[in-house]
Amino acid sequence: MKYLKFILTGIFFGIVLVKSEAVSWYRIFEMFRFESFHMYGIIGSAVITGIILVQIAKRKKIKNIEGVPIHPTPKDKSITRYLLGGLLFGLGWALAGACPGPMYILVVTGAFSMLIVIIAATFGTFVYGLIKNKLPH
Amino acid sequence: MDLILQPWPWYITGPLLAIVMFLLIYFGKTFGMSSNLRTFCAMAGAGKKSDFFKIDYKTQKWNLMVVFGAVIGGFIAHFFLSNETNIQLNPHTIEKLQSFGFENIGKALVPPEIYNWDAVFSIKGILILVIGGFLVGFGTRYAGGCTSGHAITGLSNLQIPSLIAVIGFFIGGLIMTHFILPLIF
């Protein structure tokens, strides 16, 4: 039962993603053409709310359920990996129209061919793991 | 009830996504969907090929449960909490897609011109899905996160690396949308 809270959080996440239309290829295409505020509104209001929640948690020293003060892990400092990796992900995101959360959801809404994208994405991660040490980070 | 069945506005869904992120931090985890792809590789035995996959995937089970829940939630939202899909896109966006030869634009979550089996079983169609998926899996791991890990979690925590990653996402997305997609269609 210790996983129940994660399943429930996931259900909530899935409902919000579908109801926001952020799972749609069309919305992503429209976003990259700057023809709608919709996606910017979702990401922007999520970030602003997130900043407020994280700041409150840090200042009030709110502890997580394991009793450790909330402090999201800082990311390693670098430019190359974020810019290059981000660029490659952006190309795939705009082509397939799905990022790593929505792609699972889209399968059960009836886009079964999305399974091909999931398999290809898993393979992409595998190839990254193989050549990781040869890439600039 | 009709308010529920309509698409939800950005100013509702954005903050709700931040709550998902915060709940996971509160549970002592972090919001990051692309990590699951690494877990799949580890489960399939990729640890034999690269140390990158030598992780105890049982510690990642919680994240697979988030995916499992998201799939259930997505199913509920699509089939029980939504009217027929009819995405209200900008007329200019629709015009552009018509020039690609797309039809029934916005009547499904994904374009049939890419995701229908007829399209998938052509050389072009299968390449779109395989290359698109590959770039998503490779790029997210190289960048150390995707929309959930960088754009939402990282930016909420005022992380410069995440801002760089998000700029990267946009450079890639703009190149694809403005230069490559018009060549493909």
HADDOCK unambig.tbl for C-alpha pairs under 7 A between the chains (distance, minus, plus):
assign (segid A and resid 3 and name CA) (segid B and resid 62 and name CA) 6.24 0.50 0.50
assign (segid A and resid 3 and name CA) (segid B and resid 65 and name CA) 6.81 0.50 0.50
assign (segid A and resid 6 and name CA) (segid B and resid 62 and name CA) 6.22 0.50 0.50
assign (segid A and resid 6 and name CA) (segid B and resid 65 and name CA) 5.79 0.50 0.50
assign (segid A and resid 6 and name CA) (segid B and resid 66 and name CA) 5.17 0.50 0.50
assign (segid A and resid 7 and name CA) (segid B and resid 65 and name CA) 5.21 0.50 0.50
assign (segid A and resid 7 and name CA) (segid B and resid 66 and name CA) 5.17 0.50 0.50
assign (segid A and resid 7 and name CA) (segid B and resid 68 and name CA) 6.56 0.50 0.50
assign (segid A and resid 7 and name CA) (segid B and resid 69 and name CA) 4.35 0.50 0.50
assign (segid A and resid 8 and name CA) (segid B and resid 69 and name CA) 6.16 0.50 0.50
assign (segid A and resid 9 and name CA) (segid B and resid 20 and name CA) 6.50 0.50 0.50
assign (segid A and resid 9 and name CA) (segid B and resid 66 and name CA) 6.51 0.50 0.50
assign (segid A and resid 9 and name CA) (segid B and resid 69 and name CA) 7.00 0.50 0.50
assign (segid A and resid 10 and name CA) (segid B and resid 66 and name CA) 4.17 0.50 0.50
assign (segid A and resid 10 and name CA) (segid B and resid 67 and name CA) 6.07 0.50 0.50
assign (segid A and resid 10 and name CA) (segid B and resid 68 and name CA) 6.87 0.50 0.50
assign (segid A and resid 10 and name CA) (segid B and resid 69 and name CA) 4.00 0.50 0.50
assign (segid A and resid 10 and name CA) (segid B and resid 70 and name CA) 4.24 0.50 0.50
assign (segid A and resid 10 and name CA) (segid B and resid 73 and name CA) 6.99 0.50 0.50
assign (segid A and resid 11 and name CA) (segid B and resid 69 and name CA) 4.26 0.50 0.50
assign (segid A and resid 11 and name CA) (segid B and resid 70 and name CA) 4.59 0.50 0.50
assign (segid A and resid 11 and name CA) (segid B and resid 72 and name CA) 5.84 0.50 0.50
assign (segid A and resid 11 and name CA) (segid B and resid 73 and name CA) 3.93 0.50 0.50
assign (segid A and resid 12 and name CA) (segid B and resid 73 and name CA) 6.14 0.50 0.50
assign (segid A and resid 13 and name CA) (segid B and resid 17 and name CA) 6.80 0.50 0.50
assign (segid A and resid 13 and name CA) (segid B and resid 20 and name CA) 6.33 0.50 0.50
assign (segid A and resid 13 and name CA) (segid B and resid 70 and name CA) 5.68 0.50 0.50
assign (segid A and resid 14 and name CA) (segid B and resid 70 and name CA) 3.88 0.50 0.50
assign (segid A and resid 14 and name CA) (segid B and resid 71 and name CA) 6.16 0.50 0.50
assign (segid A and resid 14 and name CA) (segid B and resid 73 and name CA) 4.35 0.50 0.50
assign (segid A and resid 14 and name CA) (segid B and resid 74 and name CA) 4.37 0.50 0.50
assign (segid A and resid 15 and name CA) (segid B and resid 73 and name CA) 4.68 0.50 0.50
assign (segid A and resid 15 and name CA) (segid B and resid 74 and name CA) 5.02 0.50 0.50
assign (segid A and resid 15 and name CA) (segid B and resid 77 and name CA) 5.01 0.50 0.50
assign (segid A and resid 16 and name CA) (segid B and resid 13 and name CA) 5.95 0.50 0.50
assign (segid A and resid 18 and name CA) (segid B and resid 74 and name CA) 5.81 0.50 0.50
assign (segid A and resid 18 and name CA) (segid B and resid 77 and name CA) 6.24 0.50 0.50
assign (segid A and resid 18 and name CA) (segid B and resid 78 and name CA) 6.63 0.50 0.50
assign (segid A and resid 19 and name CA) (segid B and resid 7 and name CA) 5.17 0.50 0.50
assign (segid A and resid 19 and name CA) (segid B and resid 8 and name CA) 5.44 0.50 0.50
assign (segid A and resid 19 and name CA) (segid B and resid 77 and name CA) 6.63 0.50 0.50
assign (segid A and resid 20 and name CA) (segid B and resid 7 and name CA) 6.14 0.50 0.50
assign (segid A and resid 20 and name CA) (segid B and resid 8 and name CA) 5.40 0.50 0.50
assign (segid A and resid 20 and name CA) (segid B and resid 9 and name CA) 6.68 0.50 0.50
assign (segid A and resid 20 and name CA) (segid B and resid 10 and name CA) 6.57 0.50 0.50
assign (segid A and resid 20 and name CA) (segid B and resid 13 and name CA) 5.78 0.50 0.50
assign (segid A and resid 21 and name CA) (segid B and resid 7 and name CA) 7.00 0.50 0.50
assign (segid A and resid 23 and name CA) (segid B and resid 109 and name CA) 6.96 0.50 0.50
assign (segid A and resid 24 and name CA) (segid B and resid 109 and name CA) 4.63 0.50 0.50
assign (segid A and resid 24 and name CA) (segid B and resid 110 and name CA) 5.73 0.50 0.50
assign (segid A and resid 25 and name CA) (segid B and resid 109 and name CA) 6.56 0.50 0.50
assign (segid A and resid 25 and name CA) (segid B and resid 110 and name CA) 5.20 0.50 0.50
assign (segid A and resid 26 and name CA) (segid B and resid 106 and name CA) 6.61 0.50 0.50
assign (segid A and resid 26 and name CA) (segid B and resid 110 and name CA) 6.85 0.50 0.50
assign (segid A and resid 29 and name CA) (segid B and resid 177 and name CA) 6.55 0.50 0.50
assign (segid A and resid 30 and name CA) (segid B and resid 93 and name CA) 5.95 0.50 0.50
assign (segid A and resid 32 and name CA) (segid B and resid 173 and name CA) 6.32 0.50 0.50
assign (segid A and resid 32 and name CA) (segid B and resid 174 and name CA) 5.64 0.50 0.50
assign (segid A and resid 32 and name CA) (segid B and resid 177 and name CA) 6.40 0.50 0.50
assign (segid A and resid 35 and name CA) (segid B and resid 90 and name CA) 6.16 0.50 0.50
assign (segid A and resid 35 and name CA) (segid B and resid 93 and name CA) 6.80 0.50 0.50
assign (segid A and resid 36 and name CA) (segid B and resid 90 and name CA) 6.54 0.50 0.50
assign (segid A and resid 38 and name CA) (segid B and resid 10 and name CA) 5.99 0.50 0.50
assign (segid A and resid 41 and name CA) (segid B and resid 10 and name CA) 5.38 0.50 0.50
assign (segid A and resid 41 and name CA) (segid B and resid 11 and name CA) 6.62 0.50 0.50
assign (segid A and resid 42 and name CA) (segid B and resid 10 and name CA) 4.63 0.50 0.50
assign (segid A and resid 42 and name CA) (segid B and resid 11 and name CA) 6.51 0.50 0.50
assign (segid A and resid 42 and name CA) (segid B and resid 13 and name CA) 6.28 0.50 0.50
assign (segid A and resid 42 and name CA) (segid B and resid 14 and name CA) 4.12 0.50 0.50
assign (segid A and resid 43 and name CA) (segid B and resid 14 and name CA) 5.99 0.50 0.50
assign (segid A and resid 45 and name CA) (segid B and resid 11 and name CA) 6.29 0.50 0.50
assign (segid A and resid 45 and name CA) (segid B and resid 14 and name CA) 4.96 0.50 0.50
assign (segid A and resid 45 and name CA) (segid B and resid 15 and name CA) 5.76 0.50 0.50
assign (segid A and resid 46 and name CA) (segid B and resid 14 and name CA) 4.12 0.50 0.50
assign (segid A and resid 46 and name CA) (segid B and resid 15 and name CA) 4.64 0.50 0.50
assign (segid A and resid 46 and name CA) (segid B and resid 17 and name CA) 5.92 0.50 0.50
assign (segid A and resid 46 and name CA) (segid B and resid 18 and name CA) 4.86 0.50 0.50
assign (segid A and resid 46 and name CA) (segid B and resid 152 and name CA) 6.57 0.50 0.50
assign (segid A and resid 47 and name CA) (segid B and resid 18 and name CA) 6.83 0.50 0.50
assign (segid A and resid 47 and name CA) (segid B and resid 152 and name CA) 5.56 0.50 0.50
assign (segid A and resid 47 and name CA) (segid B and resid 155 and name CA) 6.28 0.50 0.50
assign (segid A and resid 47 and name CA) (segid B and resid 156 and name CA) 5.10 0.50 0.50
assign (segid A and resid 48 and name CA) (segid B and resid 156 and name CA) 6.92 0.50 0.50
assign (segid A and resid 49 and name CA) (segid B and resid 15 and name CA) 5.53 0.50 0.50
assign (segid A and resid 49 and name CA) (segid B and resid 18 and name CA) 5.98 0.50 0.50
assign (segid A and resid 50 and name CA) (segid B and resid 18 and name CA) 4.97 0.50 0.50
assign (segid A and resid 50 and name CA) (segid B and resid 156 and name CA) 4.74 0.50 0.50
assign (segid A and resid 51 and name CA) (segid B and resid 156 and name CA) 4.23 0.50 0.50
assign (segid A and resid 51 and name CA) (segid B and resid 157 and name CA) 6.13 0.50 0.50
assign (segid A and resid 54 and name CA) (segid B and resid 156 and name CA) 6.96 0.50 0.50
assign (segid A and resid 54 and name CA) (segid B and resid 157 and name CA) 6.65 0.50 0.50
assign (segid A and resid 64 and name CA) (segid B and resid 26 and name CA) 4.51 0.50 0.50
assign (segid A and resid 64 and name CA) (segid B and resid 27 and name CA) 5.91 0.50 0.50
assign (segid A and resid 64 and name CA) (segid B and resid 28 and name CA) 5.75 0.50 0.50
assign (segid A and resid 65 and name CA) (segid B and resid 26 and name CA) 6.29 0.50 0.50
assign (segid A and resid 65 and name CA) (segid B and resid 27 and name CA) 5.56 0.50 0.50
assign (segid A and resid 65 and name CA) (segid B and resid 28 and name CA) 6.58 0.50 0.50
assign (segid A and resid 66 and name CA) (segid B and resid 28 and name CA) 6.47 0.50 0.50
assign (segid A and resid 70 and name CA) (segid B and resid 26 and name CA) 6.95 0.50 0.50
assign (segid A and resid 72 and name CA) (segid B and resid 157 and name CA) 6.95 0.50 0.50
assign (segid A and resid 75 and name CA) (segid B and resid 161 and name CA) 6.55 0.50 0.50
assign (segid A and resid 77 and name CA) (segid B and resid 161 and name CA) 6.37 0.50 0.50
assign (segid A and resid 78 and name CA) (segid B and resid 161 and name CA) 6.73 0.50 0.50
assign (segid A and resid 79 and name CA) (segid B and resid 161 and name CA) 6.97 0.50 0.50
assign (segid A and resid 79 and name CA) (segid B and resid 164 and name CA) 6.82 0.50 0.50
assign (segid A and resid 81 and name CA) (segid B and resid 142 and name CA) 6.02 0.50 0.50
assign (segid A and resid 81 and name CA) (segid B and resid 143 and name CA) 5.37 0.50 0.50
assign (segid A and resid 82 and name CA) (segid B and resid 143 and name CA) 4.43 0.50 0.50
assign (segid A and resid 82 and name CA) (segid B and resid 161 and name CA) 6.55 0.50 0.50
assign (segid A and resid 82 and name CA) (segid B and resid 164 and name CA) 5.90 0.50 0.50
assign (segid A and resid 82 and name CA) (segid B and resid 165 and name CA) 4.43 0.50 0.50
assign (segid A and resid 82 and name CA) (segid B and resid 168 and name CA) 6.87 0.50 0.50
assign (segid A and resid 83 and name CA) (segid B and resid 164 and name CA) 5.85 0.50 0.50
assign (segid A and resid 83 and name CA) (segid B and resid 165 and name CA) 5.30 0.50 0.50
assign (segid A and resid 83 and name CA) (segid B and resid 168 and name CA) 4.56 0.50 0.50
assign (segid A and resid 84 and name CA) (segid B and resid 168 and name CA) 6.59 0.50 0.50
assign (segid A and resid 85 and name CA) (segid B and resid 139 and name CA) 4.37 0.50 0.50
assign (segid A and resid 85 and name CA) (segid B and resid 140 and name CA) 6.27 0.50 0.50
assign (segid A and resid 85 and name CA) (segid B and resid 142 and name CA) 4.69 0.50 0.50
assign (segid A and resid 85 and name CA) (segid B and resid 143 and name CA) 4.19 0.50 0.50
assign (segid A and resid 86 and name CA) (segid B and resid 139 and name CA) 5.97 0.50 0.50
assign (segid A and resid 86 and name CA) (segid B and resid 140 and name CA) 6.72 0.50 0.50
assign (segid A and resid 86 and name CA) (segid B and resid 143 and name CA) 5.39 0.50 0.50
assign (segid A and resid 86 and name CA) (segid B and resid 165 and name CA) 4.86 0.50 0.50
assign (segid A and resid 86 and name CA) (segid B and resid 166 and name CA) 6.58 0.50 0.50
assign (segid A and resid 86 and name CA) (segid B and resid 168 and name CA) 4.24 0.50 0.50
assign (segid A and resid 86 and name CA) (segid B and resid 169 and name CA) 4.59 0.50 0.50
assign (segid A and resid 87 and name CA) (segid B and resid 168 and name CA) 4.28 0.50 0.50
assign (segid A and resid 87 and name CA) (segid B and resid 169 and name CA) 4.96 0.50 0.50
assign (segid A and resid 87 and name CA) (segid B and resid 171 and name CA) 5.86 0.50 0.50
assign (segid A and resid 87 and name CA) (segid B and resid 172 and name CA) 4.21 0.50 0.50
assign (segid A and resid 88 and name CA) (segid B and resid 135 and name CA) 5.63 0.50 0.50
assign (segid A and resid 88 and name CA) (segid B and resid 139 and name CA) 4.78 0.50 0.50
assign (segid A and resid 88 and name CA) (segid B and resid 172 and name CA) 6.08 0.50 0.50
assign (segid A and resid 89 and name CA) (segid B and resid 135 and name CA) 5.46 0.50 0.50
assign (segid A and resid 89 and name CA) (segid B and resid 136 and name CA) 4.64 0.50 0.50
assign (segid A and resid 89 and name CA) (segid B and resid 139 and name CA) 4.21 0.50 0.50
assign (segid A and resid 89 and name CA) (segid B and resid 140 and name CA) 5.64 0.50 0.50
assign (segid A and resid 89 and name CA) (segid B and resid 169 and name CA) 6.10 0.50 0.50
assign (segid A and resid 89 and name CA) (segid B and resid 172 and name CA) 6.97 0.50 0.50
assign (segid A and resid 90 and name CA) (segid B and resid 168 and name CA) 6.87 0.50 0.50
assign (segid A and resid 90 and name CA) (segid B and resid 169 and name CA) 4.00 0.50 0.50
assign (segid A and resid 90 and name CA) (segid B and resid 170 and name CA) 6.04 0.50 0.50
assign (segid A and resid 90 and name CA) (segid B and resid 171 and name CA) 6.92 0.50 0.50
assign (segid A and resid 90 and name CA) (segid B and resid 172 and name CA) 4.11 0.50 0.50
assign (segid A and resid 90 and name CA) (segid B and resid 173 and name CA) 4.42 0.50 0.50
assign (segid A and resid 91 and name CA) (segid B and resid 135 and name CA) 6.88 0.50 0.50
assign (segid A and resid 91 and name CA) (segid B and resid 172 and name CA) 4.40 0.50 0.50
assign (segid A and resid 91 and name CA) (segid B and resid 173 and name CA) 4.99 0.50 0.50
assign (segid A and resid 91 and name CA) (segid B and resid 176 and name CA) 5.37 0.50 0.50
assign (segid A and resid 92 and name CA) (segid B and resid 132 and name CA) 4.21 0.50 0.50
assign (segid A and resid 92 and name CA) (segid B and resid 133 and name CA) 6.31 0.50 0.50
assign (segid A and resid 92 and name CA) (segid B and resid 135 and name CA) 4.77 0.50 0.50
assign (segid A and resid 92 and name CA) (segid B and resid 136 and name CA) 4.98 0.50 0.50
assign (segid A and resid 93 and name CA) (segid B and resid 132 and name CA) 6.94 0.50 0.50
assign (segid A and resid 93 and name CA) (segid B and resid 136 and name CA) 6.26 0.50 0.50
assign (segid A and resid 93 and name CA) (segid B and resid 173 and name CA) 6.71 0.50 0.50
assign (segid A and resid 94 and name CA) (segid B and resid 173 and name CA) 5.08 0.50 0.50
assign (segid A and resid 94 and name CA) (segid B and resid 176 and name CA) 6.07 0.50 0.50
assign (segid A and resid 94 and name CA) (segid B and resid 177 and name CA) 6.33 0.50 0.50
assign (segid A and resid 95 and name CA) (segid B and resid 132 and name CA) 5.50 0.50 0.50
assign (segid A and resid 95 and name CA) (segid B and resid 176 and name CA) 6.58 0.50 0.50
assign (segid A and resid 96 and name CA) (segid B and resid 129 and name CA) 6.11 0.50 0.50
assign (segid A and resid 96 and name CA) (segid B and resid 132 and name CA) 4.94 0.50 0.50
assign (segid A and resid 96 and name CA) (segid B and resid 133 and name CA) 6.65 0.50 0.50
assign (segid A and resid 99 and name CA) (segid B and resid 136 and name CA) 6.91 0.50 0.50
assign (segid A and resid 100 and name CA) (segid B and resid 33 and name CA) 5.59 0.50 0.50
assign (segid A and resid 100 and name CA) (segid B and resid 34 and name CA) 5.22 0.50 0.50
assign (segid A and resid 101 and name CA) (segid B and resid 33 and name CA) 5.53 0.50 0.50
assign (segid A and resid 104 and name CA) (segid B and resid 71 and name CA) 6.20 0.50 0.50
assign (segid A and resid 105 and name CA) (segid B and resid 70 and name CA) 6.58 0.50 0.50
assign (segid A and resid 105 and name CA) (segid B and resid 71 and name CA) 4.69 0.50 0.50
assign (segid A and resid 105 and name CA) (segid B and resid 74 and name CA) 5.39 0.50 0.50
assign (segid A and resid 108 and name CA) (segid B and resid 71 and name CA) 6.84 0.50 0.50
assign (segid A and resid 108 and name CA) (segid B and resid 75 and name CA) 6.01 0.50 0.50
assign (segid A and resid 109 and name CA) (segid B and resid 75 and name CA) 5.98 0.50 0.50
assign (segid A and resid 109 and name CA) (segid B and resid 78 and name CA) 6.42 0.50 0.50
assign (segid A and resid 111 and name CA) (segid B and resid 115 and name CA) 6.71 0.50 0.50
assign (segid A and resid 113 and name CA) (segid B and resid 115 and name CA) 5.96 0.50 0.50
assign (segid A and resid 116 and name CA) (segid B and resid 129 and name CA) 6.50 0.50 0.50
assign (segid A and resid 116 and name CA) (segid B and resid 130 and name CA) 6.64 0.50 0.50
assign (segid A and resid 117 and name CA) (segid B and resid 129 and name CA) 5.32 0.50 0.50
assign (segid A and resid 117 and name CA) (segid B and resid 130 and name CA) 5.87 0.50 0.50
assign (segid A and resid 117 and name CA) (segid B and resid 132 and name CA) 6.91 0.50 0.50
assign (segid A and resid 117 and name CA) (segid B and resid 133 and name CA) 4.34 0.50 0.50
assign (segid A and resid 118 and name CA) (segid B and resid 133 and name CA) 6.29 0.50 0.50
assign (segid A and resid 120 and name CA) (segid B and resid 130 and name CA) 5.28 0.50 0.50
assign (segid A and resid 120 and name CA) (segid B and resid 133 and name CA) 4.78 0.50 0.50
assign (segid A and resid 120 and name CA) (segid B and resid 134 and name CA) 4.80 0.50 0.50
assign (segid A and resid 121 and name CA) (segid B and resid 133 and name CA) 4.32 0.50 0.50
assign (segid A and resid 121 and name CA) (segid B and resid 134 and name CA) 4.47 0.50 0.50
assign (segid A and resid 121 and name CA) (segid B and resid 135 and name CA) 6.94 0.50 0.50
assign (segid A and resid 121 and name CA) (segid B and resid 136 and name CA) 5.72 0.50 0.50
assign (segid A and resid 121 and name CA) (segid B and resid 137 and name CA) 3.91 0.50 0.50
assign (segid A and resid 121 and name CA) (segid B and resid 138 and name CA) 6.94 0.50 0.50
assign (segid A and resid 122 and name CA) (segid B and resid 37 and name CA) 5.16 0.50 0.50
assign (segid A and resid 122 and name CA) (segid B and resid 41 and name CA) 6.74 0.50 0.50
assign (segid A and resid 122 and name CA) (segid B and resid 137 and name CA) 5.83 0.50 0.50
assign (segid A and resid 123 and name CA) (segid B and resid 134 and name CA) 6.48 0.50 0.50
assign (segid A and resid 124 and name CA) (segid B and resid 134 and name CA) 4.34 0.50 0.50
assign (segid A and resid 124 and name CA) (segid B and resid 135 and name CA) 6.48 0.50 0.50
assign (segid A and resid 124 and name CA) (segid B and resid 137 and name CA) 4.51 0.50 0.50
assign (segid A and resid 124 and name CA) (segid B and resid 138 and name CA) 4.27 0.50 0.50
assign (segid A and resid 125 and name CA) (segid B and resid 37 and name CA) 6.47 0.50 0.50
assign (segid A and resid 125 and name CA) (segid B and resid 38 and name CA) 6.26 0.50 0.50
assign (segid A and resid 125 and name CA) (segid B and resid 137 and name CA) 4.67 0.50 0.50
assign (segid A and resid 125 and name CA) (segid B and resid 138 and name CA) 4.67 0.50 0.50
assign (segid A and resid 125 and name CA) (segid B and resid 141 and name CA) 6.11 0.50 0.50
assign (segid A and resid 126 and name CA) (segid B and resid 41 and name CA) 6.25 0.50 0.50
assign (segid A and resid 127 and name CA) (segid B and resid 138 and name CA) 6.99 0.50 0.50
assign (segid A and resid 128 and name CA) (segid B and resid 138 and name CA) 5.49 0.50 0.50
assign (segid A and resid 128 and name CA) (segid B and resid 141 and name CA) 6.93 0.50 0.50
assign (segid A and resid 128 and name CA) (segid B and resid 142 and name CA) 6.82 0.50 0.50
assign (segid A and resid 129 and name CA) (segid B and resid 50 and name CA) 6.16 0.50 0.50
assign (segid A and resid 129 and name CA) (segid B and resid 52 and name CA) 5.47 0.50 0.50
assign (segid A and resid 130 and name CA) (segid B and resid 50 and name CA) 5.73 0.50 0.50
